[in-house]
Amino acid sequence: MTEETAAATGVNSLAHVETASASRYLQQLCKHFQHKIPATFDEHKGEVIFSIGVCRLEADSNTLKMELTSPDADQLAQLQEVVASHLVRFAFREKLEIAWQPG
């Protein structure tokens, strides 16, 4: 699936996670997934292309924005779980609030 396909035909969700380590977590997530699937990133933006959808990340000084797009609601729920569980694991020193909203 390409990013264009997911965006044109998919369902979206969005989460804004408050953390002073937003850029670090963005880079850590992208580096981790990059070992097996396509991922591009810099300090402020990233994108990871999963078989079940696309994750776009943006970081500023205190917020990590995560936008997911998947072909259907079931795959979106799975992608939310994958991304959130990895973020929680990487941010084990913090208690992050991850609340997905329809995009």
Stockholm file with secondary structure:
# STOCKHOLM 1.0

chainA/1-103         MTEETAAATGVNSLAHVETASASRYLQQLCKHFQHKIPATFDEHKGEVIFSIGVCRLEADSNTLKMELTSPDADQLAQLQEVVASHLVRFAFREKLEIAWQPG
#=GR chainA/1-103 SS CCHHHHHHHCEEEEEEEECTTHHHHHHHHHHHHHTTSCEEECSSEEEEEETTEEEEEEECSSEEEEEEEESSHHHHHHHHHHHHHHHHHHTTTSCCCCCCEEC
#=GC SS_cons         CCHHHHHHHCEEEEEEEECTTHHHHHHHHHHHHHTTSCEEECSSEEEEEETTEEEEEEECSSEEEEEEEESSHHHHHHHHHHHHHHHHHHTTTSCCCCCCEEC
//
